[in-house]
């Protein structure tokens, strides 16, 4: 990828222009990182803003119109909706497990079948998440199956 | 919807195969290997397989259920397939409720087919889970 840095005139505002034929995963990730500043995300805990690395997150869960992020030790709240998180999070690591949950693939300890083509994912904190039938193909694709 | 139709077709073929396998075994044991089935009997078998497959549609939801609810759903499905099979079987005079020796083998076909089909699906899911767990291990390395 070619990177060009231009010197703007005095009246011009600093600007980043992305020239591409289509927004592939790498460019989207880069853009998201630019938008969000880093691989860290803003969360809320006890009315305070906390920065947490995306890699630390086990899963996101939507409960009563609120979205929570779970790490090994903590639970944080985010103001983003699950569909917004899906756009921000790296698609090769995070996937929708069911209507209310987004899981970090790297934090899955094991998978076992559940009734009716569903699967149960045991996460590294021992928490169990059901992967709905319609989201199983995406998981398989992520795992290269 | 496309995925659901695909699943129902696959369930239909498995139920149909299951009924034919279990039915053949039981008929061979009960009435001998020269037993013949009429076209109406074959139509009945196809109808049962079709209705039992369609009955599974409400279970193909993305809602997350607890294990208890899933067991209840399984029991409801089993009751549903019994109602369908017994109704069609009674209508086609395959058995009589008053004659236990005709009713029990028929119930055995229903239960046997149910167990066989569920076992096939469970085995497929176990294999898929094994493959995914293997890939997860590779990811960790």
Interface residues (C-beta under 8 A of the other chain):
Chain A: X98 X99 X100 X105 X106 X108 X110 X111 X112 X113 X114 X115 X116 X117 X119 X130 X132 X133 X134 X135 X136 X137 X139 X140 X143 X144 X145
Chain B: X3 X7 X59 X60 X62 X63 X64 X65 X67 X70 X71 X73 X74 X121 X122 X125 X126 X128 X129 X131 X132 X133 X135 X136 X139 X140
